[in-house]
Amino acid sequence: MSDYLVRALGFGGSVRAFAVRTTDTVGEAQRRHDTWPTASAALGRTMTAAAMMGAMQKGEDLLTIKVQGNGDMRGIVVDANAKGEVRGYAVNPHVHFDLNAQGKLDVRRAVGTEGTLSVVKDTGLRDYFTGQVELISGELGEDFAYYFTKSEQTPSAVGLGVLVNTDDSILAAGGFIVQVMPGVDDETITKIETALSNIEPVSKMIEKGYSPEEILNAVLGEDNVDFLDTLPISFNCSCSKERFGEALLKVGEAEIQSMIDEDHGAEAECHFCMEKYQYSEADLQELIDQIHVLKTQQAE
């Protein structure tokens, strides 16, 4: 089964819901970054939330999530878009602890309980939307629910889960987001709260191989869910040699010339996917030539 997301409405349209399978997507991040189990769980939960939040956007909209806590991971950065493309990394991917008192990976300890969760949305306009809240848990599911309620004024329930194999690879990953719409009646809220209190932990559902549809059926009840559409989800990085070249242009002619004189070339590495790009002396000279052309155009 490939990774995908399902969008749905619940209780006659008074609830918006998302569920997603991200096993392959998180697995790709684990392989590229060599994350250790606890770090994999934290990064995977954040990527799972990002996949669903990306699906809430439109067209070419992008969003960036940053989790900056006082735990050993030192931070998580994840990008997502409305096309189902996700990429992310942990500042310190080599974090693992003994299981916590509940017998689960100790994500709270890896992330930390003091810090911030921020979301920046790029809608292609001049201004960016930025929302930020303090971490209240470090488990991340509760932190994202708090973000939606506090920053976007949308009461939400968020379930995120990642299971890791004994060889550090990803066994399963996925989650759900349930949001109540404005004007929802008290009876519906009570039904949702009752349903959420009675479901299995999302990690258990994932372990049993639930599809995104089955997760939402379990969360809200089969009779209360109307599925709208699905969206493929994948790890995808937008980096390229050309994009890094554009970044090098901004460091200026003197710095590029120094790379030629001292290092006889340059290497750039993408934080998100770990791809490396090599720039020969000729490549760097071409960038200097571009700077000269731009200066000439600006002077005319």
Backbone hydrogen bonds in HBPLUS format (Angstrom, degrees):
<---DONOR---> <-ACCEPTOR-->    atom                        ^
c    i                          cat <-CA-CA->   ^        H-A-AA   ^      H-
h    n   atom  resd res      DA  || num        DHA   H-A  angle D-A-AA Bond
n    s   type  num  typ     dist DA aas  dist angle  dist       angle   num
A0233-ILE N   A0003-ASP O   3.18 MM 230  5.21 171.8  2.18 115.5 115.8     1
A0021-ARG N   A0004-TYR O   3.00 MM  17  5.58 161.4  2.03 153.8 159.1     2
A0005-LEU N   A0231-LEU O   2.76 MM 226  5.03 153.3  1.83 141.8 151.1     3
A0231-LEU N   A0005-LEU O   2.82 MM 226  5.03 143.3  1.96 140.9 147.6     4
A0006-VAL N   A0019-ALA O   2.87 MM  13  5.51 161.8  1.90 162.4 167.3     5
A0019-ALA N   A0006-VAL O   3.17 MM  13  5.51 149.6  2.26 147.4 154.9     6
A0007-ARG N   A0229-ASP O   2.93 MM 222  5.54 167.4  1.95 159.1 162.2     7
A0228-LEU N   A0007-ARG O   2.80 MM 221  5.47 173.9  1.80 147.1 147.5     8
A0008-ALA N   A0017-ALA O   2.91 MM   9  5.13 147.6  2.02 158.0 154.3     9
A0017-ALA N   A0008-ALA O   2.94 MM   9  5.13 165.1  1.96 149.0 145.1    10
A0009-LEU N   A0226-ASP O   2.90 MM 217  5.24 160.7  1.94 147.9 152.4    11
A0226-ASP N   A0009-LEU O   2.78 MM 217  5.24 165.7  1.80 166.9 168.8    12
A0010-GLY N   A0015-VAL O   2.84 MM   5  4.74 156.8  1.90 130.7 134.5    13
A0013-GLY N   A0010-GLY O   3.12 MM   3  5.34 131.7  2.36 103.4 116.5    14
A0015-VAL N   A0010-GLY O   3.12 MM   5  4.74 132.1  2.36 146.6 143.3    15
A0011-PHE N   A0224-ASN O   2.86 MM 213  5.01 148.3  1.96 135.9 145.5    16
A0014-SER N   A0011-PHE O   3.45 MM   3  5.71 165.0  2.47 107.0 111.4    17
A0181-MET N   A0014-SER O   2.94 MM 167  5.34 176.3  1.94 146.7 145.7    18
A0016-ARG N   A0179-GLN O   2.77 MM 163  5.13 164.4  1.79 157.6 161.7    19
A0179-GLN N   A0016-ARG O   2.76 MM 163  5.13 167.9  1.78 163.6 166.6    20
A0018-PHE N   A0177-ILE O   2.85 MM 159  5.17 153.2  1.92 152.6 159.6    21
A0177-ILE N   A0018-PHE O   2.88 MM 159  5.17 153.7  1.95 142.0 145.9    22
A0020-VAL N   A0175-GLY O   2.96 MM 155  5.57 154.2  2.03 153.7 156.4    23
A0175-GLY N   A0020-VAL O   3.07 MM 155  5.57 148.3  2.18 146.2 150.8    24
A0022-THR N   A0173-ALA O   2.87 MM 151  5.10 166.5  1.88 124.2 127.9    25
A0026-VAL N   A0022-THR O   2.87 MM   4  5.95 173.9  1.88 164.1 165.0    26
A0027-GLY N   A0023-THR O   2.92 MM   4  5.93 147.8  2.02 137.6 147.9    27
A0028-GLU N   A0024-ASP O   2.86 MM   4  6.07 146.0  1.98 143.8 151.2    28
A0029-ALA N   A0025-THR O   3.25 MM   4  6.58 155.9  2.31 142.4 148.2    29
A0030-GLN N   A0026-VAL O   2.87 MM   4  6.16 154.6  1.94 149.4 157.0    30
A0031-ARG N   A0027-GLY O   3.00 MM   4  6.23 156.2  2.06 146.6 152.0    31
A0032-ARG N   A0028-GLU O   3.01 MM   4  6.18 164.1  2.03 149.9 154.4    32
A0033-HIS N   A0029-ALA O   2.98 MM   4  6.00 156.5  2.04 149.3 155.0    33
A0034-ASP N   A0030-GLN O   2.76 MM   4  5.32 119.4  2.13 136.8 148.6    34
A0036-TRP N   A0093-PRO O   2.98 MM  57  6.36 161.8  2.01 160.1 157.7    35
A0040-SER N   A0036-TRP O   2.77 MM   4  5.85 152.6  1.84 156.9 164.3    36
A0041-ALA N   A0037-PRO O   3.00 MM   4  6.29 153.4  2.07 150.2 156.2    37
A0042-ALA N   A0038-THR O   3.14 MM   4  6.43 159.7  2.18 148.0 152.7    38
A0039-ALA N   A0095-VAL O   3.11 MM  56  5.30 141.3  2.27 160.3 149.4    39
A0043-LEU N   A0039-ALA O   2.86 MM   4  6.00 173.9  1.87 157.6 159.6    40
A0044-GLY N   A0040-SER O   2.74 MM   4  5.65 156.8  1.79 143.1 151.3    41
A0045-ARG N   A0041-ALA O   2.92 MM   4  6.00 153.0  1.99 141.4 148.1    42
A0046-THR N   A0042-ALA O   3.14 MM   4  6.35 160.1  2.19 145.4 150.6    43
A0047-MET N   A0043-LEU O   2.90 MM   4  6.16 157.9  1.94 152.7 159.2    44
A0048-THR N   A0044-GLY O   2.91 MM   4  6.02 151.2  1.99 143.9 151.9    45
A0049-ALA N   A0045-ARG O   3.00 MM   4  6.26 160.3  2.04 149.0 153.5    46
A0050-ALA N   A0046-THR O   2.90 MM   4  6.08 157.1  1.95 145.2 152.4    47
A0051-ALA N   A0047-MET O   2.90 MM   4  6.11 150.4  1.98 145.4 152.2    48
A0052-MET N   A0048-THR O   3.35 MM   4  6.65 157.3  2.41 145.0 149.4    49
A0053-MET N   A0049-ALA O   2.91 MM   4  6.17 157.0  1.96 151.7 159.2    50
A0054-GLY N   A0050-ALA O   2.72 MM   4  5.81 150.2  1.81 149.1 157.0    51
A0055-ALA N   A0051-ALA O   3.20 MM   4  6.39 144.8  2.33 134.6 143.0    52
A0056-MET N   A0053-MET O   3.10 MM   3  5.13 147.3  2.21  97.2 107.2    53
A0057-GLN N   A0054-GLY O   2.98 MM   3  5.39 161.1  2.02 111.9 118.2    54
A0061-ASP N   A0058-LYS O   2.91 MM   3  5.63 164.1  1.93 148.1 151.8    55
A0062-LEU N   A0122-ASP O   2.95 MM  60  5.04 162.4  1.98 141.7 147.3    56
A0122-ASP N   A0062-LEU O   2.73 MM  60  5.04 162.5  1.76 145.9 152.1    57
A0063-LEU N   A0080-ALA O   2.97 MM  17  5.55 151.0  2.05 164.8 166.1    58
A0080-ALA N   A0063-LEU O   3.02 MM  17  5.55 150.5  2.11 154.8 159.3    59
A0064-THR N   A0120-VAL O   2.81 MM  56  5.15 151.9  1.89 145.7 155.3    60
A0120-VAL N   A0064-THR O   2.88 MM  56  5.15 162.7  1.91 149.0 154.9    61
A0065-ILE N   A0078-VAL O   2.76 MM  13  5.17 167.5  1.78 159.8 163.8    62
A0078-VAL N   A0065-ILE O   2.92 MM  13  5.17 158.8  1.97 150.6 156.2    63
A0066-LYS N   A0118-SER O   2.93 MM  52  5.25 162.2  1.96 148.9 153.7    64
A0118-SER N   A0066-LYS O   2.90 MM  52  5.25 165.2  1.92 152.2 157.1    65
A0067-VAL N   A0076-ILE O   2.89 MM   9  5.03 162.5  1.92 144.9 150.7    66
A0076-ILE N   A0067-VAL O   2.86 MM   9  5.03 141.9  2.00 138.4 149.3    67
A0068-GLN N   A0116-THR O   2.91 MM  48  5.33 167.9  1.92 162.5 165.9    68
A0116-THR N   A0068-GLN O   2.91 MM  48  5.33 149.8  2.00 137.7 143.3    69
A0070-ASN N   A0114-GLU O   2.95 MM  44  5.69 120.0  2.32 151.0 168.1    70
A0071-GLY N   A0111-VAL O   2.96 MM  40  4.51 141.9  2.11 121.7 109.7    71
A0074-ARG N   A0071-GLY O   3.20 MM   3  5.83 149.3  2.29 117.7 124.5    72
A0073-MET N   A0110-ALA O   3.08 MM  37  5.59 170.6  2.09 152.4 151.1    73
A0092-ASN N   A0073-MET O   2.98 MM  19  4.69 128.5  2.25 143.1 146.3    74
A0091-VAL N   A0075-GLY O   2.89 MM  16  5.27 171.6  1.90 144.1 146.6    75
A0077-VAL N   A0089-TYR O   3.00 MM  12  5.60 167.1  2.02 164.8 168.9    76
A0089-TYR N   A0077-VAL O   2.90 MM  12  5.60 151.8  1.98 154.7 164.0    77
A0079-ASP N   A0087-ARG O   2.82 MM   8  5.38 158.6  1.86 155.9 163.3    78
A0087-ARG N   A0079-ASP O   3.04 MM   8  5.38 157.2  2.09 148.2 149.8    79
A0081-ASN N   A0085-GLU O   3.18 MM   4  5.74 135.2  2.39 150.3 160.3    80
A0084-GLY N   A0081-ASN O   3.42 MM   3  5.98 167.2  2.43 116.2 117.1    81
A0234-SER N   A0084-GLY O   2.96 MM 150  6.34 155.2  2.02 163.3 162.7    82
A0086-VAL N   A0234-SER O   2.93 MM 148  6.16 155.9  1.99 159.6 164.9    83
A0236-ASN N   A0086-VAL O   2.94 MM 150  5.70 152.0  2.02 133.7 142.6    84
A0100-ASN N   A0104-LYS O   2.77 MM   4  5.47 165.4  1.79 160.1 159.3    85
A0103-GLY N   A0100-ASN O   2.88 MM   3  5.25 160.8  1.91 118.0 121.8    86
A0107-VAL N   A0105-LEU O   2.87 MM   2  5.76 133.0  2.09 110.1  95.5    87
A0110-ALA N   A0106-ASP O   3.24 MM   4  6.59 153.0  2.32 145.0 152.8    88
A0111-VAL N   A0107-VAL O   2.85 MM   4  6.02 165.9  1.87 165.4 167.6    89
A0112-GLY N   A0108-ARG O   2.76 MM   4  5.55 157.0  1.81 143.3 151.3    90
A0135-LEU N   A0115-GLY O   3.01 MM  20  5.45 158.7  2.06 120.7 123.4    91
A0117-LEU N   A0133-VAL O   2.85 MM  16  5.48 159.7  1.89 159.9 165.3    92
A0133-VAL N   A0117-LEU O   2.98 MM  16  5.48 160.1  2.02 150.2 155.6    93
A0119-VAL N   A0131-GLY O   2.77 MM  12  5.24 157.7  1.82 156.6 163.5    94
A0131-GLY N   A0119-VAL O   2.89 MM  12  5.24 161.7  1.92 151.2 157.3    95
A0121-LYS N   A0129-PHE O   2.76 MM   8  5.08 164.7  1.78 153.7 159.1    96
A0129-PHE N   A0121-LYS O   3.13 MM   8  5.08 160.1  2.17 147.7 148.6    97
A0144-PHE N   A0140-LEU O   2.83 MM   4  5.97 159.2  1.88 153.7 156.2    98
A0145-ALA N   A0141-GLY O   3.10 MM   4  6.33 157.7  2.15 145.2 151.7    99
A0146-TYR N   A0142-GLU O   2.96 MM   4  6.12 154.0  2.03 143.2 150.1   100
A0147-TYR N   A0143-ASP O   2.93 MM   4  6.19 150.1  2.02 141.9 150.4   101
A0148-PHE N   A0144-PHE O   3.03 MM   4  6.33 165.2  2.05 156.1 157.2   102
A0149-THR N   A0145-ALA O   3.13 MM   4  6.35 163.0  2.16 147.8 152.5   103
A0150-LYS N   A0146-TYR O   2.81 MM   4  5.83 166.8  1.83 155.1 159.3   104
A0151-SER N   A0147-TYR O   2.74 MM   4  5.38 155.2  1.80 146.3 154.8   105
A0152-GLU N   A0148-PHE O   3.19 MM   4  4.98 135.2  2.41 110.3 122.9   106
A0154-THR N   A0148-PHE O   2.93 MM   6  5.34 175.0  1.93 132.3 133.1   107
A0180-VAL N   A0155-PRO O   3.26 MM  25  6.07 157.7  2.31 161.2 167.9   108
A0157-ALA N   A0178-VAL O   2.81 MM  21  5.15 154.2  1.88 148.2 157.0   109
A0178-VAL N   A0157-ALA O   2.89 MM  21  5.15 160.0  1.93 151.5 157.8   110
A0159-GLY N   A0176-PHE O   2.93 MM  17  5.17 166.3  1.95 146.1 150.4   111
A0176-PHE N   A0159-GLY O   2.80 MM  17  5.17 149.1  1.89 142.3 150.7   112
A0161-GLY N   A0174-GLY O   2.94 MM  13  5.63 155.7  2.00 174.5 169.4   113
A0174-GLY N   A0161-GLY O   3.02 MM  13  5.63 154.5  2.09 158.3 161.7   114
A0163-LEU N   A0172-ALA O   2.74 MM   9  5.15 169.6  1.75 162.7 163.5   115
A0171-LEU N   A0163-LEU O   2.85 MM   8  5.31 146.6  1.97 134.2 142.2   116
A0172-ALA N   A0163-LEU O   3.37 MM   9  5.15 160.7  2.40 128.1 129.3   117
A0165-ASN N   A0169-SER O   2.74 MM   4  5.28 162.6  1.77 157.4 162.1   118
A0168-ASP N   A0165-ASN O   3.05 MM   3  5.23 153.7  2.12 115.4 116.1   119
A0184-VAL N   A0181-MET O   3.28 MM   3  5.93 144.3  2.41 144.4 142.4   120
A0189-ILE N   A0185-ASP O   3.21 MM   4  6.56 160.5  2.25 150.3 155.9   121
A0190-THR N   A0186-ASP O   2.94 MM   4  6.17 156.7  2.00 149.7 155.6   122
A0191-LYS N   A0187-GLU O   3.02 MM   4  6.31 154.8  2.09 145.1 151.7   123
A0192-ILE N   A0188-THR O   2.93 MM   4  6.22 158.8  1.97 152.9 158.5   124
A0193-GLU N   A0189-ILE O   2.91 MM   4  6.12 165.5  1.93 152.1 156.3   125
A0194-THR N   A0190-THR O   2.92 MM   4  6.07 154.8  1.98 146.3 153.4   126
A0195-ALA N   A0191-LYS O   2.90 MM   4  6.10 158.3  1.95 146.4 152.6   127
A0196-LEU N   A0192-ILE O   2.86 MM   4  6.07 166.2  1.88 157.1 160.5   128
A0197-SER N   A0193-GLU O   3.05 MM   4  6.15 145.6  2.17 138.8 147.6   129
A0198-ASN N   A0195-ALA O   3.13 MM   3  5.28 144.4  2.26 100.7 111.2   130
A0204-LYS N   A0201-PRO O   2.89 MM   3  5.35 129.8  2.15 109.6 122.7   131
A0205-MET N   A0201-PRO O   3.23 MM   4  6.71 154.4  2.30 150.3 157.6   132
A0206-ILE N   A0202-VAL O   2.90 MM   4  6.15 159.8  1.94 152.2 157.9   133
A0207-GLU N   A0203-SER O   2.86 MM   4  6.00 153.3  1.93 140.5 148.2   134
A0208-LYS N   A0204-LYS O   3.01 MM   4  6.26 142.7  2.15 142.9 152.1   135
A0210-TYR N   A0205-MET O   3.06 MM   5  5.54 169.0  2.07 155.4 152.4   136
A0209-GLY N   A0206-ILE O   2.91 MM   3  5.07 155.6  1.97 105.6 113.3   137
A0215-ILE N   A0211-SER O   2.88 MM   4  6.20 147.1  1.99 152.9 163.0   138
A0216-LEU N   A0212-PRO O   3.14 MM   4  6.47 162.1  2.18 151.1 153.7   139
A0217-ASN N   A0213-GLU O   2.93 MM   4  6.20 154.3  2.00 148.4 156.5   140
A0218-ALA N   A0214-GLU O   2.92 MM   4  6.05 150.1  2.01 140.4 148.1   141
A0219-VAL N   A0215-ILE O   2.88 MM   4  6.13 148.2  1.98 145.5 155.2   142
A0220-LEU N   A0216-LEU O   2.88 MM   4  5.90 172.1  1.89 153.8 155.3   143
A0221-GLY N   A0217-ASN O   2.73 MM   4  4.69 135.6  1.92 122.3 134.1   144
A0224-ASN N   A0221-GLY O   2.92 MM   3  5.45 160.6  1.96 120.6 127.1   145
A0244-PHE N   A0240-SER O   3.12 MM   4  6.43 162.0  2.16 151.3 155.6   146
A0245-GLY N   A0241-LYS O   2.91 MM   4  6.06 142.9  2.04 138.3 149.4   147
A0246-GLU N   A0242-GLU O   2.97 MM   4  6.33 146.3  2.09 144.6 152.8   148
A0247-ALA N   A0243-ARG O   3.12 MM   4  6.49 147.4  2.23 140.9 149.6   149
A0248-LEU N   A0244-PHE O   2.89 MM   4  6.23 149.6  1.99 145.6 154.1   150
A0249-LEU N   A0245-GLY O   3.03 MM   4  6.35 144.9  2.16 145.8 154.7   151
A0250-LYS N   A0247-ALA O   3.08 MM   3  5.42 134.9  2.29 103.0 114.5   152
A0251-VAL N   A0248-LEU O   3.05 MM   3  5.42 150.3  2.14 109.1 117.6   153
A0252-GLY N   A0249-LEU O   3.33 MM   3  5.80 152.7  2.41 106.7 114.0   154
A0256-ILE N   A0252-GLY O   3.20 MM   4  6.44 160.6  2.24 151.1 156.8   155
A0257-GLN N   A0253-GLU O   2.85 MM   4  6.03 160.1  1.89 154.9 160.8   156
A0258-SER N   A0254-ALA O   3.00 MM   4  6.21 145.3  2.12 140.3 149.5   157
A0259-MET N   A0255-GLU O   3.10 MM   4  6.45 145.0  2.23 141.4 150.1   158
A0259-MET N   A0256-ILE O   3.06 MM   3  5.05 119.4  2.44  93.9 108.9   159
A0260-ILE N   A0256-ILE O   3.12 MM   4  6.53 147.0  2.23 145.1 153.9   160
A0261-ASP N   A0257-GLN O   2.91 MM   4  6.19 165.1  1.93 152.9 156.5   161
A0262-GLU N   A0258-SER O   2.84 MM   4  5.75 168.0  1.86 151.4 155.3   162
A0263-ASP N   A0259-MET O   3.02 MM   4  5.14 138.9  2.20 118.1 130.6   163
A0264-HIS N   A0259-MET O   2.88 MM   5  6.13 111.8  2.36 143.0 158.5   164
A0265-GLY N   A0259-MET O   3.36 MM   6  5.86 162.1  2.40 129.9 130.0   165
A0264-HIS N   A0260-ILE O   3.18 MM   4  4.33 130.5  2.44 103.9 113.7   166
A0266-ALA N   A0279-TYR O   2.88 MM  13  5.02 146.0  2.00 140.3 148.0   167
A0279-TYR N   A0266-ALA O   2.79 MM  13  5.02 157.7  1.84 159.7 156.1   168
A0268-ALA N   A0277-TYR O   2.90 MM   9  5.17 159.9  1.94 147.0 153.7   169
A0277-TYR N   A0268-ALA O   2.75 MM   9  5.17 158.8  1.80 154.4 161.2   170
A0270-CYS N   A0275-GLU O   2.98 MM   5  5.52 160.7  2.02 157.0 162.6   171
A0274-MET N   A0270-CYS O   2.85 MM   4  4.90 140.9  2.01 135.5 143.5   172
A0284-LEU N   A0280-SER O   2.99 MM   4  6.33 160.4  2.03 153.5 157.9   173
A0285-GLN N   A0281-GLU O   2.85 MM   4  6.08 154.2  1.92 148.3 155.9   174
A0286-GLU N   A0282-ALA O   2.97 MM   4  6.16 148.5  2.07 143.2 151.5   175
A0287-LEU N   A0283-ASP O   3.15 MM   4  6.54 143.0  2.29 139.7 149.3   176
A0287-LEU N   A0284-LEU O   3.10 MM   3  5.05 120.3  2.47  91.9 106.6   177
A0288-ILE N   A0284-LEU O   3.05 MM   4  6.45 154.3  2.12 147.4 154.0   178
A0289-ASP N   A0285-GLN O   2.91 MM   4  6.21 155.4  1.97 148.4 155.3   179
A0290-GLN N   A0286-GLU O   2.97 MM   4  6.27 145.0  2.09 140.0 149.4   180
A0290-GLN N   A0287-LEU O   3.09 MM   3  4.98 117.2  2.50  90.7 106.2   181
A0291-ILE N   A0287-LEU O   3.00 MM   4  6.38 149.8  2.09 146.6 154.6   182
A0292-HIS N   A0288-ILE O   3.01 MM   4  6.38 154.0  2.08 150.2 157.0   183
A0293-VAL N   A0289-ASP O   3.01 MM   4  6.32 154.9  2.07 146.6 153.1   184
A0294-LEU N   A0290-GLN O   2.95 MM   4  6.21 160.3  1.98 151.1 156.2   185
A0295-LYS N   A0291-ILE O   2.95 MM   4  6.19 157.6  2.01 149.6 155.6   186
A0296-THR N   A0292-HIS O   2.99 MM   4  6.21 155.3  2.05 146.8 153.3   187
A0297-GLN N   A0293-VAL O   2.94 MM   4  6.21 158.5  1.98 151.1 156.8   188
A0298-GLN N   A0294-LEU O   2.95 MM   4  6.15 155.1  2.02 148.0 154.7   189
A0299-ALA N   A0295-LYS O   3.01 MM   4  6.16 139.4  2.18 140.5 151.1   190
A0300-GLU N   A0296-THR O   3.20 MM   4  6.41 131.7  2.45 140.8 151.9   191
